[in-house]
Amino acid sequence: MLQLLEIVSLLLVAVAMALSLAHALELPGKMRLEKAEYLAVQPIYYPGFTIGGAAEPLGVLALLVLLFSVPLGAGFWLVAGAFAALAAAHAVYWGMTHPVNDFWLKDTRLSRAGIAFFGTGRTAEEQADWRALRAQWEWSHVIRAGLSVLSFILLAAAVSLAG
């Protein structure tokens, strides 16, 4: 059972890492776009990345369960580090990335679930400088990518120790 939990945790952390890395690797190109181009491109991410994005909170949960399943020792501390890094990446999403999604999606037709999740309709951010919002959104993904890569490395090291 522990081995299955390790595999599921690795898969979830890998998906979370892949999505954040994909966003981070786009930064140089997307920072060159003008406002109209950027606003046209930005909404294409949400359908697929929202589905894949479920891997991150599920990964945090799986790592927490794994943490309580691993005996105290080097493996435990590696899993604890993996959990802390992925939880931090998730916190960066809610603190830096998610608030900007409201601005990008304000003119996008969303389902009820999309409206509930993204919280569109707020007007405070409509007055914000789009370049500052773009920088916040793009750099938040660089931070998230670094944290999720760290989480994956620590978890892989823990699993190899247990092997």
Secondary structure, 3 states (H helix, E strand, C coil): CHHHHHHHHHHHHHHHHHHHHHHHHHHHHHCCCCHHHHHHHHHHHHHHHHHHCCHHHHHHHHHHHHHCCCCCCHHHHHHHHHHHHHHHHHHHHHHHHHHHHHHHCCCCCCCHHHHHHHCCCCCHHHHCCHHHHHHHHHHHHHHHHHHHHHHHHHHHHHHHHHC
